[in-house]
């Protein structure tokens, strides 16, 4: 009886957590449908009828500048996330399957890098890229995004568990080179783990604000986070821009939701394979 009485507690905690996380998203969804006057005069979750007008104003701002920001963000997050997953997979596989001098020390340094906040690296990275003449370019945001200590750590753990040593040795016995073994044998086995690395890095780059804010000065290269921030600052003198910002925030969330839903099948395949192995 005691267990039956307390069984509802975890469910209640999960429901409260879901409400806490989803309530701001719901408010953004509703606020994007309201006019500028109703947005500030009333605070209700009743939807308005100005979504189309807000989308039109957003698209018309700066000759469609918002869509340029969104495309820039897709470029930064997509290319950066894919390259980071590839580098993390290769590095993690190397750390897991090769023995060389300093491997454990290198992995310890890598773990220390996981603990370093990215905010503290923005200024040193800016100084380095400024010396190379790469500031205010797409490379200024892409290059720092390729290396992810946390992604390498995850890939190393996953490679150690998902790629059997016997399979690697069998491929070597058949005469395959190390690069061919990684590309044809290890990479397919590591695919579910690398999808998670890609997803983590994609979301991190998509939501990144400080790095592009420091690196970029041209609004044509801004990601959506920095672009909406500039609009928000202008909203202090032009209040009508606030509803444009909210509509832009709503649109910027939709690609992330679509990405999570489309990549779910990889996690399910991974869980099913793990259950079969067990």
C-alpha positions as CSV (number, residue, x, y, z in Angstrom):
1,X,0.0,0.0,0.0
2,X,2.8,2.4,0.8
3,X,4.4,1.8,-2.6
4,X,1.0,2.4,-4.3
5,X,0.6,5.7,-2.4
6,X,4.0,7.0,-3.4
7,X,4.0,5.7,-7.0
8,X,2.4,9.0,-8.1
9,X,5.3,11.1,-6.8
10,X,7.7,10.5,-9.7
11,X,5.0,11.1,-12.2
12,X,4.0,14.3,-10.5
13,X,7.6,15.5,-10.5
14,X,8.0,14.7,-14.2
15,X,4.7,16.5,-15.0
16,X,5.8,19.6,-13.1
17,X,9.2,19.5,-14.9
18,X,7.4,19.2,-18.3
19,X,5.1,22.1,-17.5
20,X,8.1,24.2,-16.3
21,X,9.9,23.6,-19.6
22,X,7.0,23.9,-22.0
23,X,5.2,26.8,-20.5
24,X,7.6,29.4,-21.9
25,X,7.3,27.7,-25.3
26,X,3.6,27.9,-25.1
27,X,3.7,31.6,-24.2
28,X,6.0,32.3,-27.2
29,X,3.6,30.4,-29.5
30,X,0.6,32.5,-28.2
31,X,2.5,35.8,-28.1
32,X,3.5,35.4,-31.7
33,X,-0.2,35.6,-32.7
34,X,-0.8,38.9,-30.9
35,X,-0.6,42.5,-31.9
36,X,1.8,45.0,-30.3
37,X,-0.9,46.6,-28.2
38,X,-2.4,43.4,-26.9
39,X,1.0,42.0,-26.2
40,X,1.7,44.5,-23.5
41,X,-1.7,45.3,-22.2
42,X,-3.0,41.8,-21.4
43,X,-1.2,38.7,-20.2
44,X,-3.3,35.7,-21.3
45,X,-2.7,32.5,-23.1
46,X,-5.6,33.2,-25.4
47,X,-4.3,33.4,-29.0
48,X,-4.7,36.4,-31.2
49,X,-5.2,36.9,-34.9
50,X,-2.0,38.7,-36.0
51,X,0.3,35.8,-36.7
52,X,0.3,36.4,-40.5
53,X,0.9,40.1,-40.0
54,X,3.8,39.4,-37.6
55,X,5.3,37.0,-40.1
56,X,4.9,39.5,-42.9
57,X,6.7,42.2,-40.8
58,X,9.4,39.8,-39.8
59,X,10.0,38.8,-43.4
60,X,10.0,42.4,-44.5
61,X,12.5,43.6,-42.0
62,X,15.7,44.6,-43.6
63,X,14.7,43.1,-46.9
64,X,14.4,39.6,-45.4
65,X,17.4,39.8,-43.2
66,X,15.9,37.4,-40.7
67,X,15.9,34.6,-43.2
68,X,19.6,35.3,-43.9
69,X,20.2,35.0,-40.1
70,X,18.3,31.7,-40.1
71,X,20.3,30.3,-43.0
72,X,23.5,31.4,-41.4
73,X,22.5,29.5,-38.2
74,X,21.7,26.4,-40.2
75,X,25.2,26.7,-41.8
76,X,27.0,27.2,-38.5
77,X,25.1,24.5,-36.7
78,X,24.8,22.0,-39.5
79,X,28.4,22.1,-40.8
80,X,29.9,22.7,-37.4
81,X,27.9,19.8,-35.9
82,X,28.8,17.4,-38.7
83,X,32.5,18.2,-38.6
84,X,32.5,18.0,-34.8
85,X,30.9,14.6,-34.9
86,X,33.4,13.4,-37.5
87,X,36.4,14.7,-35.5
88,X,35.0,13.4,-32.3
89,X,34.4,10.0,-33.8
90,X,37.9,9.7,-35.1
91,X,39.5,11.0,-31.9
92,X,37.3,8.8,-29.7
93,X,38.0,5.7,-31.8
94,X,41.7,6.5,-31.6
95,X,41.7,6.9,-27.9
96,X,39.7,3.8,-27.4
97,X,41.4,1.3,-29.7
98,X,45.0,2.4,-29.9
99,X,47.7,2.3,-27.2
100,X,50.3,5.0,-27.4
101,X,52.5,7.0,-25.0
102,X,50.6,9.7,-23.2
103,X,47.1,8.4,-24.1
104,X,45.9,8.5,-20.5
105,X,47.3,11.9,-19.9
106,X,45.7,13.2,-23.1
107,X,42.4,11.8,-22.0
108,X,42.7,13.4,-18.6
109,X,43.4,16.8,-20.2
110,X,40.4,16.2,-22.4
111,X,38.2,15.6,-19.3
112,X,39.6,18.9,-17.8
113,X,38.5,20.6,-21.1
114,X,35.0,19.4,-20.5
115,X,34.9,21.4,-17.3
116,X,36.1,24.7,-18.9
117,X,33.1,26.9,-19.8
118,X,33.0,28.0,-23.4
119,X,32.4,31.6,-22.3
120,X,36.0,31.8,-21.0
121,X,37.4,30.8,-24.4
122,X,35.6,33.3,-26.5
123,X,38.1,36.2,-26.0
124,X,41.3,34.0,-26.5
125,X,39.7,32.5,-29.6
126,X,38.9,36.0,-30.9
127,X,42.5,37.1,-30.4
128,X,43.9,34.0,-32.2
129,X,41.5,34.4,-35.2
130,X,42.2,38.1,-35.3
131,X,45.9,37.3,-35.8
132,X,44.9,35.0,-38.7
133,X,42.6,37.7,-40.2
134,X,39.5,35.5,-39.9
135,X,37.3,37.6,-37.7
136,X,34.0,38.7,-39.2
137,X,34.0,35.7,-41.4
138,X,32.0,32.4,-41.4
139,X,35.2,30.6,-40.4
140,X,35.3,32.6,-37.1
141,X,32.3,30.8,-35.9
142,X,32.8,27.4,-37.6
143,X,36.4,26.7,-36.6
144,X,35.9,26.9,-32.8
145,X,32.8,24.7,-33.1
146,X,34.6,21.8,-34.7
147,X,36.5,20.7,-31.5
148,X,34.2,19.5,-28.7
149,X,35.9,17.9,-25.7
150,X,32.5,16.5,-24.5
151,X,31.9,15.0,-27.9
152,X,35.3,13.4,-28.0
153,X,34.7,12.0,-24.5
154,X,31.3,10.5,-25.5
155,X,32.7,9.1,-28.7
156,X,35.6,7.5,-26.8
157,X,33.2,5.8,-24.4
158,X,30.9,4.7,-27.2
159,X,33.7,3.3,-29.4
160,X,35.1,1.3,-26.5
161,X,31.6,-0.3,-25.9
162,X,30.3,-0.6,-29.5
163,X,33.3,-1.6,-31.5
164,X,34.7,-5.0,-30.4
165,X,38.4,-5.5,-30.5
166,X,37.9,-8.8,-32.2
167,X,36.2,-7.2,-35.2
168,X,39.1,-4.6,-35.5
169,X,41.7,-7.4,-35.3
170,X,39.8,-9.5,-37.9
171,X,39.8,-6.5,-40.3
172,X,43.5,-6.0,-39.8
173,X,44.1,-9.7,-40.4
174,X,42.2,-9.4,-43.7
175,X,44.7,-6.7,-44.7
176,X,42.5,-3.6,-44.3
177,X,44.3,-0.3,-43.4
178,X,43.5,1.6,-40.3
179,X,41.6,4.4,-42.2
180,X,39.5,1.7,-44.0
181,X,38.8,0.0,-40.7
182,X,37.5,3.2,-39.2
183,X,35.5,4.2,-42.2
184,X,34.0,0.8,-43.1
185,X,33.8,-1.0,-39.8
186,X,34.0,1.3,-36.8
187,X,32.0,4.3,-38.2
188,X,28.8,2.3,-38.9
189,X,28.9,0.8,-35.5
190,X,29.5,4.2,-33.9
191,X,26.7,5.9,-35.9
192,X,24.1,6.0,-33.2
193,X,26.5,7.5,-30.7
194,X,27.8,10.0,-33.3
195,X,24.3,11.1,-34.0
196,X,23.9,12.1,-30.4
197,X,27.3,13.9,-30.5
198,X,26.0,15.8,-33.6
199,X,22.7,16.6,-31.9
200,X,24.4,18.0,-28.8
201,X,26.8,20.1,-30.9
202,X,24.1,21.2,-33.3
203,X,22.0,22.5,-30.4
204,X,25.0,24.1,-28.7
205,X,26.0,26.0,-31.8
206,X,22.4,26.9,-32.6
207,X,21.9,28.5,-29.2
208,X,25.4,30.0,-29.0
209,X,25.4,33.7,-28.6
210,X,28.7,35.0,-27.1
211,X,31.0,33.5,-29.7
212,X,29.3,35.0,-32.8
213,X,28.6,38.2,-30.9
214,X,32.3,38.6,-30.3
215,X,33.6,37.4,-33.7
216,X,31.1,39.1,-36.1
217,X,30.5,42.7,-36.9
218,X,28.5,42.4,-40.1
219,X,24.8,41.8,-39.7
220,X,24.8,39.8,-42.9
221,X,26.8,37.0,-41.1
222,X,24.9,37.1,-37.8
223,X,23.2,33.9,-36.6
224,X,19.6,34.2,-35.4
225,X,20.6,34.6,-31.7
226,X,22.7,37.7,-32.3
227,X,20.3,39.0,-34.9
228,X,17.3,38.8,-32.6
229,X,19.4,40.4,-29.9
230,X,20.0,43.4,-32.1
231,X,16.3,43.7,-32.8
232,X,15.5,43.4,-29.1
233,X,17.8,46.3,-28.4
234,X,16.1,48.4,-31.1
235,X,12.8,47.5,-29.5
236,X,13.6,50.0,-26.7
237,X,13.0,52.8,-29.2
238,X,10.7,51.0,-31.6
239,X,8.3,48.9,-29.4
240,X,6.7,47.4,-32.5
241,X,9.8,45.3,-33.0
242,X,9.1,43.3,-29.9
243,X,6.4,41.2,-31.6
244,X,8.7,40.7,-34.5
245,X,11.4,39.4,-32.1
246,X,8.9,37.0,-30.5
247,X,7.8,35.7,-33.9
248,X,11.4,35.2,-34.9
249,X,12.0,33.3,-31.6
250,X,9.1,31.0,-32.4
251,X,10.4,30.2,-35.9
252,X,13.9,29.6,-34.6
253,X,12.6,26.9,-32.3
254,X,10.9,24.9,-35.0
255,X,14.0,23.5,-36.7
256,X,15.3,22.1,-33.4
257,X,12.0,20.4,-32.7
258,X,12.1,18.9,-36.2
259,X,15.6,17.7,-35.7
260,X,14.9,16.0,-32.4
261,X,11.9,14.2,-34.0
262,X,13.7,13.1,-37.1
263,X,16.7,11.7,-35.2
264,X,14.7,9.7,-32.7
265,X,14.9,6.5,-34.8
266,X,18.7,6.4,-34.3
267,X,18.2,6.3,-30.5
268,X,15.5,3.6,-30.8
269,X,17.8,1.5,-32.9
270,X,20.6,1.9,-30.4
271,X,18.4,0.9,-27.5
272,X,17.1,-2.1,-29.3
273,X,20.6,-3.3,-30.3
274,X,21.7,-2.8,-26.7
275,X,18.7,-4.9,-25.5
276,X,19.6,-7.7,-27.9
277,X,23.2,-7.7,-26.8
278,X,22.2,-7.9,-23.2
